[in-house]
Amino acid sequence: MKRGYAVLLLAVLVGNFYAATYDFRPTTDTRLNNLQSRALALHGDIDLTRYAEDYHLDNFAMALPRHGDLRSGYGVGISVIALPIYAVLGRFTTSGAVLEGTTSILFATAAVAGLYFVLLKLYGTTSALLGALAFAFGTTLWPVGTTAFWQQAPVLALQSVGLIGLFSHARWSPALAGAALGVAVWIRPAAAFVFVAGAVVYFARKDRRALVAYLASGALPVIGLLVQNQVMWGSLLRGAYRFSPDYGFGNDLGQSLPGFFIGPWRGLFLYSPFLVFSVVSVGIALRDRTQHHKTILILQLGAVATLSFYVWWTFWWGGQSQYGYRLPLDVVPILVLGAVHGSLHALRFRAVTLALVVISILIMVAGSITNDLGWDYYELPEHWTATPLAQATYAALHAPLDTAARIIGIALIAVIMHVVTRRLPAEGPAHG
């Protein structure tokens, strides 16, 4: 089987699994993304006034009046990238569940397929499959990214495409990487750290032509972001968040730092413990200065910069109606890449790696179960029993058939992919 067919097969399996386990969980963020995309696709504008009464937008803090219109504070980039989907589906349905679910699942599936393609190229079949399954089912991409139209799903799809470009040697690859990571910045400005990391990768390779192509292709969407800010919010560099006194920087790191990484409410490494191996990849890259290790190191540092930005943000938990972390999802493909790289160079810990991947998947299985028990109801919960992890675990134990079906489904995907890809040739600087 060729690598492209393997990627397509995984996309079909994962996409259908996401659809089968879909549980619509809309929030203020996703509803505004949905309505703005509908307006752009059906009416050619981004004015939300026509939806204000039906959806009670006067209660939405990020539905902001500007120049006589009502606009989404999350920007237009996400609706531009979703326009083809809404242009088709929006003519047949106004259902938020259908529109948001279809869009988010398509982008999330594309993110998994793109990262799997990169991992196959770099590390071979076994490690690539383990990394792809860990990304698809062991991170909040599944119980958060596929449940409503968050910004994260398209950003992750674009980031995976950017990684394909960064690790390809084709003439068009720098332009692909720049365009993909540039559009990600337009959707979520914090993605600028990863965009800069991509530029540093080409600078470190001393490939001036590739660097110019990368920056040129990424410039247009970044300019789009600046124009959007100026036209919509009256400032090139400051977006809609500046209109709210609740958002800023200068956290008490004694609360946000442990809460962001290991806390029971939003902890990145608590909900996806296998990602700790991304830290190992940094240590390996510092010792071994080959080009491949340098690229891994630079990308990991871009991810660290993004996570540091969020830790300092006063809204570091990213709101409610979530399961575990959401903001760190912006760089999870890079962290998964680092985790695979780190685990391959720490062979004596392979059993630990596998165990942490399994634990991560079980945690996300719990989070994917329909939960009527106050899921993520409490802000900054003080007791374990009030956290999403505890509530989801309780719900999973009280729905054993649903839980078992999810575990069996993931196991079947793993077996099918292992059987059909075991004869794929290994390539790249490291194999697993």
C-alpha positions as CSV (number, residue, x, y, z in Angstrom):
1,M,0.0,0.0,0.0
2,K,1.3,3.5,-0.8
3,R,1.6,6.1,1.9
4,G,-1.1,8.3,0.4
5,Y,-3.7,5.5,0.5
6,A,-2.8,4.7,4.1
7,V,-3.4,8.4,5.0
8,L,-6.7,8.4,3.1
9,L,-7.8,5.1,4.9
10,L,-7.1,6.6,8.3
11,A,-9.0,9.8,7.4
12,V,-12.0,7.7,6.4
13,L,-11.9,5.6,9.6
14,V,-11.3,8.5,12.0
15,G,-13.8,10.8,10.3
16,N,-16.6,8.2,10.5
17,F,-15.7,7.5,14.1
18,Y,-15.8,11.1,15.0
19,A,-19.2,11.4,13.4
20,A,-20.5,8.2,15.1
21,T,-19.5,9.6,18.6
22,Y,-20.5,13.2,17.9
23,D,-22.0,15.1,20.8
24,F,-22.9,18.7,20.0
25,R,-21.6,21.1,22.7
26,P,-22.0,24.7,21.4
27,T,-20.6,27.7,23.3
28,T,-20.6,31.5,22.7
29,D,-17.4,31.1,20.7
30,T,-18.7,28.4,18.3
31,R,-22.1,29.9,17.9
32,L,-20.6,33.2,16.7
33,N,-18.2,31.4,14.4
34,N,-21.2,29.5,13.0
35,L,-23.4,32.5,12.5
36,Q,-20.7,34.6,10.9
37,S,-19.9,31.8,8.5
38,R,-23.5,31.5,7.5
39,A,-23.7,35.2,6.9
40,L,-20.6,35.2,4.7
41,A,-21.7,32.2,2.7
42,L,-25.4,33.2,2.2
43,H,-25.4,36.9,2.3
44,G,-21.8,38.0,1.4
45,D,-21.2,40.0,4.6
46,I,-20.3,39.4,8.3
47,D,-23.1,41.3,10.0
48,L,-24.8,39.3,12.7
49,T,-27.7,41.7,13.3
50,R,-30.0,39.4,11.3
51,Y,-29.4,36.7,13.9
52,A,-29.5,38.8,17.0
53,E,-33.0,38.3,18.1
54,D,-33.3,34.5,17.4
55,Y,-30.0,33.7,19.1
56,H,-30.1,36.4,21.9
57,L,-26.8,37.8,20.9
58,D,-27.2,40.8,23.2
59,N,-26.1,38.4,25.9
60,F,-22.8,37.5,24.1
61,A,-19.8,39.5,25.3
62,M,-17.9,38.9,22.0
63,A,-20.8,40.0,19.8
64,L,-19.7,43.6,19.4
65,P,-21.5,46.5,17.7
66,R,-19.2,48.3,15.2
67,H,-20.2,50.9,12.6
68,G,-23.9,50.0,12.9
69,D,-23.3,46.3,12.5
70,L,-23.0,43.5,15.0
71,R,-19.8,41.6,14.5
72,S,-18.0,38.5,16.0
73,G,-15.0,39.4,18.1
74,Y,-13.2,36.3,16.9
75,G,-12.4,37.7,13.4
76,V,-13.3,36.6,9.9
77,G,-10.4,34.3,9.2
78,I,-12.2,31.2,10.5
79,S,-15.3,31.9,8.3
80,V,-13.1,32.4,5.2
81,I,-11.5,29.0,5.6
82,A,-14.9,27.4,6.3
83,L,-16.7,29.2,3.4
84,P,-16.7,26.3,0.9
85,I,-18.4,24.0,3.5
86,Y,-21.0,26.6,4.5
87,A,-21.6,27.6,0.9
88,V,-22.9,24.1,0.3
89,L,-24.4,23.0,3.5
90,G,-25.8,26.4,4.4
91,R,-28.3,26.2,1.5
92,F,-29.8,23.0,2.9
93,T,-29.9,23.4,6.6
94,T,-29.7,26.0,9.4
95,S,-29.1,23.4,12.1
96,G,-26.1,24.5,14.2
97,A,-25.4,20.9,15.1
98,V,-25.1,19.9,11.4
99,L,-23.1,22.9,10.3
100,E,-20.8,23.1,13.2
101,G,-20.4,19.3,13.5
102,T,-19.7,18.7,9.8
103,T,-17.2,21.6,9.7
104,S,-15.3,20.7,12.8
105,I,-15.1,17.0,12.0
106,L,-13.8,17.7,8.5
107,F,-11.1,20.0,9.9
108,A,-10.2,17.7,12.8
109,T,-10.0,14.7,10.4
110,A,-7.7,16.7,8.1
111,A,-5.5,17.5,11.0
112,V,-5.1,13.8,11.9
113,A,-4.5,12.8,8.3
114,G,-1.9,15.6,7.8
115,L,0.1,14.7,10.9
116,Y,0.0,11.0,10.1
117,F,1.5,11.8,6.6
118,V,4.3,13.7,8.3
119,L,5.0,10.9,10.9
120,L,5.0,8.3,8.2
121,K,7.5,10.2,6.2
122,L,9.8,10.7,9.2
123,Y,9.4,7.7,11.5
124,G,7.9,4.7,9.7
125,T,4.6,2.8,10.2
126,T,4.5,1.7,13.8
127,S,5.5,5.0,15.4
128,A,3.5,7.0,12.9
129,L,0.3,5.0,13.6
130,L,0.8,5.3,17.4
131,G,1.3,9.0,17.1
132,A,-1.7,9.6,14.9
133,L,-4.0,7.5,17.1
134,A,-2.7,9.4,20.2
135,F,-3.4,12.7,18.4
136,A,-6.8,11.6,17.2
137,F,-8.1,10.0,20.4
138,G,-5.6,10.8,23.2
139,T,-5.9,14.6,23.0
140,T,-8.9,17.0,23.4
141,L,-9.1,17.2,19.6
142,W,-11.8,14.6,20.0
143,P,-14.0,15.6,22.9
144,V,-13.5,19.4,22.3
145,G,-12.3,20.0,18.7
146,T,-15.0,17.9,17.0
147,T,-18.0,18.8,19.2
148,A,-18.6,22.4,17.9
149,F,-17.0,24.9,15.6
150,W,-14.1,26.1,17.7
151,Q,-11.1,27.9,16.0
152,Q,-8.8,25.0,17.0
153,A,-9.9,22.4,14.4
154,P,-9.0,24.5,11.3
155,V,-5.8,25.8,13.0
156,L,-4.7,22.2,13.6
157,A,-5.5,21.2,10.0
158,L,-3.5,24.1,8.7
159,Q,-0.6,23.4,11.2
160,S,-0.5,19.8,9.9
161,V,-0.3,21.1,6.3
162,G,2.4,23.5,7.4
163,L,4.4,20.6,8.9
164,I,4.1,18.7,5.6
165,G,5.7,21.7,3.9
166,L,8.4,22.1,6.4
167,F,9.5,18.4,6.2
168,S,9.3,18.2,2.4
169,H,12.1,19.0,0.0
170,A,9.9,19.8,-3.0
171,R,10.3,23.2,-4.6
172,W,6.7,24.2,-3.6
173,S,7.0,23.1,0.0
174,P,8.1,26.4,1.6
175,A,5.3,28.2,-0.1
176,L,2.8,25.6,1.2
177,A,4.2,25.8,4.7
178,G,4.1,29.6,4.7
179,A,0.6,29.8,3.4
180,A,-0.9,27.2,5.8
181,L,0.8,28.6,8.9
182,G,0.0,32.2,7.8
183,V,-3.7,31.5,7.5
184,A,-3.5,29.9,11.0
185,V,-2.3,33.2,12.3
186,W,-5.3,35.0,10.6
187,I,-7.6,32.6,12.5
188,R,-5.7,32.6,15.8
189,P,-3.1,35.4,16.2
190,A,-1.2,33.3,18.9
191,A,-0.2,31.0,16.0
192,A,2.3,33.7,15.1
193,F,4.8,32.0,17.4
194,V,4.7,28.8,15.2
195,F,4.8,30.9,12.0
196,V,8.0,32.6,13.3
197,A,9.4,29.1,14.2
198,G,8.9,28.0,10.6
199,A,10.9,31.0,9.4
200,V,13.7,30.1,11.8
201,V,13.7,26.6,10.5
202,Y,14.5,27.8,7.0
203,F,17.0,30.3,8.3
204,A,18.8,27.6,10.2
205,R,18.9,25.5,7.0
206,K,20.6,28.5,5.3
207,D,18.1,28.2,2.5
208,R,17.5,31.8,1.5
209,R,15.3,31.0,-1.4
210,A,13.0,28.8,0.7
211,L,12.9,31.4,3.5
212,V,11.8,34.1,1.0
213,A,9.1,31.8,-0.5
214,Y,7.9,30.9,3.0
215,L,7.6,34.5,4.1
216,A,6.1,35.7,0.9
217,S,3.3,33.1,0.9
218,G,2.6,33.7,4.6
219,A,2.5,37.4,4.2
220,L,-0.9,37.7,2.5
221,P,-3.0,36.0,5.2
222,V,-1.1,37.9,7.9
223,I,-1.8,41.1,6.1
224,G,-5.4,40.0,6.0
225,L,-5.3,39.8,9.8
226,L,-3.9,43.3,10.1
227,V,-6.4,44.8,7.7
228,Q,-9.2,43.0,9.6
229,N,-8.1,44.5,12.8
230,Q,-7.8,48.0,11.4
231,V,-11.2,47.9,9.6
232,M,-13.2,46.1,12.3
233,W,-11.5,47.3,15.5
234,G,-9.5,50.4,14.6
235,S,-6.1,49.1,15.4
236,L,-3.6,47.1,13.4
237,L,-2.2,45.0,16.2
238,R,-5.0,45.0,18.8
239,G,-8.2,43.0,18.1
240,A,-11.6,42.8,19.7
241,Y,-10.3,41.5,23.1
242,R,-9.1,45.1,23.8
243,F,-12.8,46.1,24.3
244,S,-13.1,43.9,27.3
245,P,-11.4,44.8,30.7
246,D,-11.4,41.1,31.6
247,Y,-8.6,40.2,29.2
248,G,-5.0,41.1,29.7
249,F,-1.6,39.8,30.9
250,G,0.2,39.5,34.2
251,N,-1.2,36.4,35.9
252,D,-0.4,35.0,39.2
253,L,1.8,32.2,37.9
254,G,1.5,30.3,41.1
255,Q,-2.1,29.5,40.0
256,S,-1.9,29.5,36.2
257,L,1.3,27.6,35.6
258,P,0.4,24.4,37.5
259,G,-3.2,24.8,36.5
260,F,-2.3,25.0,32.8
261,F,0.1,22.0,32.7
262,I,-0.9,19.6,35.5
263,G,-4.0,20.9,37.2
264,P,-7.1,18.7,37.3
265,W,-9.3,21.2,35.5
266,R,-7.2,22.2,32.5
267,G,-3.9,20.4,32.9
268,L,-2.3,19.6,29.5
269,F,-0.1,16.8,30.8
270,L,-2.8,15.4,33.1
271,Y,-5.4,15.0,30.3
272,S,-2.8,13.9,27.7
273,P,0.1,12.5,29.7
274,F,1.9,11.0,26.7
275,L,2.8,14.5,25.7
276,V,5.5,14.6,28.4
277,F,7.8,12.9,25.9
278,S,7.8,16.1,23.8
279,V,10.0,17.5,26.6
280,V,12.4,14.6,26.0
281,S,12.7,15.6,22.3
282,V,14.1,19.0,23.4
283,G,16.8,17.4,25.5
284,I,17.8,15.1,22.6
285,A,17.9,18.0,20.1
286,L,20.1,20.0,22.4
287,R,22.7,17.2,22.4
288,D,22.4,16.2,18.8
289,R,22.8,19.1,16.4
290,T,21.9,17.4,13.1
291,Q,19.5,19.2,10.8
292,H,16.5,17.1,11.7
293,H,17.0,17.5,15.4
294,K,17.4,21.3,14.9
295,T,14.1,21.4,13.1
296,I,12.4,19.5,15.9
297,L,13.9,21.8,18.5
298,I,12.9,25.0,16.8
299,L,9.3,23.8,16.4
300,Q,9.2,22.7,20.1
301,L,10.4,26.1,21.1
302,G,7.7,27.7,19.0
303,A,5.2,25.6,20.9
304,V,6.7,26.6,24.2
305,A,6.4,30.3,23.3
306,T,2.7,29.8,22.5
307,L,2.1,27.9,25.7
308,S,3.9,30.6,27.7
309,F,1.8,33.3,26.1
310,Y,-1.4,31.5,27.3
311,V,0.0,31.0,30.8
312,W,0.5,34.7,31.1
313,W,-3.0,35.5,29.7
314,T,-5.5,36.4,32.4
315,F,-8.0,34.0,30.7
316,W,-5.6,31.1,30.7
317,W,-8.3,28.5,31.2
318,G,-10.0,29.4,28.0
319,G,-13.6,29.6,29.3
320,Q,-16.0,26.8,30.2
321,S,-18.0,24.1,28.4
322,Q,-14.8,22.3,27.7
323,Y,-13.2,19.0,28.6
324,G,-9.7,19.6,29.9
325,Y,-7.6,21.9,27.9
326,R,-8.5,23.9,24.7
327,L,-6.0,26.7,24.3
328,P,-2.9,24.3,24.2
329,L,-4.6,22.5,21.3
330,D,-3.1,25.2,19.1
331,V,0.3,23.4,19.2
332,V,-0.7,19.8,20.0
333,P,0.4,18.5,16.5
334,I,3.9,19.9,17.2
335,L,3.9,18.4,20.7
336,V,2.8,15.0,19.3
337,L,5.6,15.2,16.7
338,G,8.0,15.9,19.6
339,A,6.6,13.1,21.7
340,V,7.0,10.6,18.9
341,H,10.6,11.8,18.3
342,G,11.4,11.7,22.0
343,S,10.0,8.2,22.6
344,L,12.0,6.8,19.6
345,H,15.2,8.1,21.2
346,A,14.4,6.8,24.7
347,L,13.9,3.1,23.7
348,R,14.0,1.8,27.3
349,F,10.8,3.8,28.0
350,R,8.8,2.4,25.1
351,A,6.5,0.5,27.5
352,V,5.9,3.7,29.4
353,T,5.2,5.5,26.1
354,L,2.6,2.9,25.2
355,A,1.0,3.0,28.7
356,L,0.7,6.8,28.6
357,V,-0.9,6.7,25.2
358,V,-3.4,4.2,26.4
359,I,-4.2,6.2,29.5
360,S,-4.6,9.4,27.4
361,I,-7.0,7.6,25.1
362,L,-9.1,6.3,28.1
363,I,-9.2,9.8,29.5
364,M,-10.6,11.1,26.2
365,V,-13.0,8.2,25.9
366,A,-14.5,9.3,29.2
367,G,-14.7,12.9,27.9
368,S,-16.5,11.9,24.8
369,I,-19.4,10.3,26.7
370,T,-22.7,12.3,26.8
371,N,-22.7,13.8,30.3
372,D,-25.7,15.4,32.1
373,L,-23.9,15.6,35.4
374,G,-22.7,19.3,35.3
375,W,-19.8,18.7,32.8
376,D,-17.3,21.6,33.3
377,Y,-19.9,23.5,35.3
378,Y,-17.5,24.9,38.0
379,E,-15.0,27.6,37.3
380,L,-11.6,27.0,39.0
381,P,-13.0,24.0,40.9
382,E,-11.4,23.4,44.3
383,H,-12.2,19.7,44.6
384,W,-11.5,16.8,42.2
385,T,-15.1,15.7,42.2
386,A,-16.1,19.0,40.5
387,T,-13.6,18.7,37.6
388,P,-14.5,17.6,34.1
389,L,-12.2,14.6,34.5
390,A,-14.1,13.3,37.6
391,Q,-17.5,14.1,36.1
392,A,-16.7,12.4,32.8
393,T,-15.2,9.3,34.5
394,Y,-18.4,9.0,36.5
395,A,-20.5,9.3,33.4
396,A,-18.4,6.7,31.5
397,L,-18.7,4.2,34.3
398,H,-22.5,4.7,34.3
399,A,-22.6,4.2,30.5
400,P,-20.5,1.0,30.2
401,L,-21.9,0.0,26.7
402,D,-21.1,3.5,25.2
403,T,-17.6,3.4,26.8
404,A,-16.9,-0.1,25.6
405,A,-18.1,0.7,22.1
406,R,-15.7,3.6,21.9
407,I,-12.7,1.6,23.1
408,I,-13.6,-1.3,20.7
409,G,-13.9,1.2,17.8
410,I,-10.5,2.7,18.5
411,A,-8.9,-0.8,18.8
412,L,-10.5,-1.8,15.5
413,I,-9.1,1.3,13.7
414,A,-5.6,0.5,15.2
415,V,-5.8,-3.2,14.0
416,I,-7.0,-2.3,10.5
417,M,-4.3,0.3,10.0
418,H,-1.6,-1.9,11.4
419,V,-2.5,-4.8,9.1
420,V,-2.8,-2.7,5.9
421,T,0.3,-0.6,6.5
422,R,2.9,-3.0,7.9
423,R,4.5,-3.5,4.5
424,L,4.9,0.2,3.9
425,P,8.6,1.1,3.3
426,A,10.2,3.1,6.1
427,E,11.9,6.4,5.2
428,G,13.1,9.6,6.8
429,P,15.9,10.2,9.4
430,A,14.4,7.9,12.0
431,H,12.2,4.9,12.0
432,G,10.0,3.2,14.5
